[in-house]
Amino acid sequence: MTTYVLVHGAWHGGWAWERVAAKLRAQGHEVHTPDLAGLGDRADGLSPEIGLRRHATELASLLESLDDVVLVGHSYGGFVVREAADRQPGKVRRIVLVDGWVGRDGESMDSRAPAGFRAWIDKLTTDGIIAVARAANVGVTEPEDVRWVESRMTPQPRLTFAEPTELTGAVEEIPCQAVLCVPNTKIPFGAWAAEFGWPAVEIASGHDVLVTEPDRLVEVLTAG
């Protein structure tokens, strides 16, 4: 059986992987769904001083206690898993980026983001904290899912988007696969996968595929 570490994206927490994690565990896999600092069940510690570096450091610490991990990052979590894996390359068998933001050493979500996305984030930001987005902004439209997601989403530290990633290049030696939610006309996840030379699988779903199409996502995660 496989050890999966599933890392959530902005405004989310480990709770967002609930449906995927349950299906993986039912197959006998070991699954970890950590809450990044200031988010999810750790939202009471929210601070504008929390950035990408802290999230990557915490994840790298978790990886240190594991072996042969399939490391999965959703959305903003793409930056987190790549930096953490770069620090612990011997612990990670494979990386899967689910509509994942990615960059090279010294880049950030801000530097990779289209201008319209940055402007939207800036409008949501007050005192270094990004207000919670609507579920529709992450591709969740079914009424029950909307209620569940919006009841759990929490504000995001702005520094997580602004802080540049620190990479040595070790992460580029780890096999990586991109999962692309389609159709998508806003963020160039597919172009980034092509830029890095990663194989890609498309799933017809909104951005929060872990909520809206968990069965299909599990098929992809267990196929490698």
C-alpha positions in Angstrom: 0.0 0.0 0.0 1.0 3.6 -0.6 1.5 6.6 1.7 -0.3 9.7 0.5 0.2 13.2 1.8 -2.5 15.5 0.5 -1.9 19.2 0.8 -4.8 21.7 0.4 -4.9 25.0 -1.3 -5.7 28.5 -0.3 -8.7 29.2 2.0 -9.0 25.4 2.5 -7.8 22.9 5.1 -7.2 19.2 5.4 -11.0 18.9 5.5 -11.1 19.6 1.8 -9.6 16.1 1.1 -12.2 14.3 3.2 -13.9 12.5 0.3 -10.6 11.6 -1.4 -8.9 10.5 1.8 -11.8 8.2 2.8 -11.7 6.4 -0.6 -7.9 6.0 -0.4 -8.1 4.7 3.2 -10.8 2.2 2.2 -8.3 0.8 -0.3 -5.8 0.3 2.5 -3.5 3.3 1.9 -2.0 5.5 4.6 -3.2 9.1 4.2 -2.1 12.3 5.8 -4.1 15.6 5.2 -2.2 18.2 7.2 -3.7 21.6 8.0 -1.3 24.4 7.0 -0.5 27.0 9.6 -3.4 29.5 10.0 -5.8 27.5 7.9 -8.4 24.8 8.4 -8.5 23.6 12.0 -5.6 25.8 12.7 -7.4 29.0 11.6 -7.2 30.4 15.2 -3.5 30.9 14.6 -4.1 33.0 11.4 -1.5 35.8 11.1 -0.3 38.0 8.2 3.3 36.8 9.1 2.5 33.3 7.9 4.0 32.7 4.5 5.0 30.0 2.0 8.3 29.4 3.9 6.5 28.4 7.1 4.1 26.1 5.2 6.9 24.4 3.3 9.0 24.0 6.5 6.1 22.3 8.3 5.4 20.0 5.4 9.1 19.1 5.1 9.1 18.2 8.8 6.2 15.8 8.3 7.9 14.2 5.3 11.0 13.6 7.5 8.9 11.0 9.4 7.6 9.2 6.3 9.0 7.2 3.4 8.1 6.5 -0.2 5.4 9.2 -0.3 3.1 10.2 -3.1 2.9 14.0 -2.4 -0.2 15.7 -3.7 -0.7 19.5 -3.9 -3.9 21.3 -4.8 -3.8 24.8 -6.2 -1.6 27.0 -3.9 -0.4 23.7 -2.3 1.6 23.2 -5.5 4.2 25.7 -4.3 4.2 24.2 -0.8 4.7 20.6 -1.9 7.5 21.4 -4.4 9.5 23.4 -1.8 9.0 20.8 0.8 10.0 18.0 -1.6 13.1 19.9 -2.6 14.2 19.7 1.0 13.3 16.1 1.4 13.7 14.5 -2.0 14.6 11.1 -0.7 11.2 10.8 1.0 9.1 11.5 -2.0 8.4 8.8 -4.7 6.1 11.0 -6.9 4.5 14.4 -6.9 1.0 15.1 -8.2 -0.1 18.6 -8.8 -3.9 19.1 -9.0 -4.5 22.4 -10.8 -1.3 23.3 -9.0 0.5 26.6 -9.0 4.2 26.2 -9.7 7.3 28.2 -10.1 11.0 28.1 -10.2 13.5 29.2 -7.6 12.7 32.8 -6.6 9.2 32.8 -8.1 5.9 33.1 -6.2 2.2 32.9 -6.9 2.2 36.7 -7.3 5.0 36.5 -10.0 3.2 33.7 -11.8 -0.3 35.0 -11.6 -2.1 36.7 -14.5 -2.7 40.4 -13.8 -6.4 40.0 -13.3 -5.9 37.3 -10.6 -3.5 39.6 -8.7 -6.0 42.5 -8.9 -8.8 40.3 -7.6 -6.6 39.1 -4.7 -5.6 42.6 -3.8 -9.3 43.6 -3.6 -9.9 40.8 -1.2 -6.9 41.7 1.0 -7.0 43.8 4.2 -4.1 44.1 6.6 -2.2 41.3 5.0 -5.2 38.8 5.1 -7.1 37.6 2.0 -10.8 37.4 2.7 -12.6 34.1 1.9 -13.6 33.6 -1.7 -17.0 32.2 -2.8 -17.3 28.5 -3.5 -18.1 29.4 -7.1 -14.6 30.9 -7.4 -13.1 27.4 -6.9 -15.6 25.7 -9.2 -18.1 24.4 -6.6 -21.7 24.9 -7.7 -23.9 22.1 -6.3 -25.9 23.6 -3.4 -24.9 21.1 -0.8 -21.3 21.3 -1.7 -21.4 25.1 -1.7 -22.8 25.1 1.8 -20.2 22.6 3.0 -17.2 24.4 1.4 -18.3 27.9 2.3 -18.9 26.9 6.0 -15.3 25.6 6.2 -13.2 28.0 4.2 -11.1 30.5 6.1 -9.1 33.6 5.3 -5.6 33.2 3.8 -2.4 35.1 4.7 -1.4 37.3 1.8 2.3 36.5 2.4 1.7 32.9 1.2 1.1 34.3 -2.3 3.9 36.9 -2.2 6.8 35.0 -0.7 9.2 33.6 -3.3 9.9 29.9 -3.3 13.4 28.6 -2.4 14.5 25.6 -4.5 17.8 23.9 -5.0 16.7 21.9 -8.0 16.4 18.6 -6.2 12.6 18.6 -6.7 13.1 18.5 -10.5 14.5 15.0 -10.2 11.3 13.7 -8.6 8.7 12.3 -11.1 5.7 14.7 -11.3 2.3 14.5 -12.9 -0.2 17.3 -13.4 -4.0 16.9 -13.0 -5.8 19.6 -15.0 -9.4 20.6 -14.3 -11.1 21.4 -17.6 -12.3 23.6 -19.1 -10.3 26.4 -17.6 -9.6 29.8 -19.1 -8.3 31.7 -16.1 -5.1 30.2 -14.8 -2.6 28.5 -17.2 -2.1 25.3 -15.3 -1.8 23.3 -18.5 0.8 25.7 -19.9 2.8 25.3 -16.8 2.7 21.5 -16.9 4.0 21.7 -20.5 6.7 24.2 -19.5 8.1 21.8 -16.9 7.6 18.8 -19.2 5.2 16.9 -16.9 2.6 14.4 -18.2 -0.9 15.6 -17.6 -4.3 14.1 -17.1 -7.5 16.1 -17.6 -10.6 15.8 -15.5 -13.9 17.5 -16.4 -14.4 19.5 -13.2 -14.3 22.8 -11.5 -11.0 23.7 -9.7 -12.0 22.0 -6.5 -12.0 18.5 -8.1 -11.2 16.9 -4.7 -14.7 18.0 -3.7 -16.6 17.7 -7.0 -15.1 14.5 -8.6 -13.3 12.6 -5.8 -13.8 9.2 -7.5 -12.1 10.2 -10.7 -9.3 11.9 -8.8 -8.7 8.8 -6.7 -8.4 6.8 -10.0 -5.7 9.1 -11.2 -3.8 9.2 -7.8 -3.7 5.4 -7.6 -2.9 4.7 -11.3 0.8 5.8 -11.1 
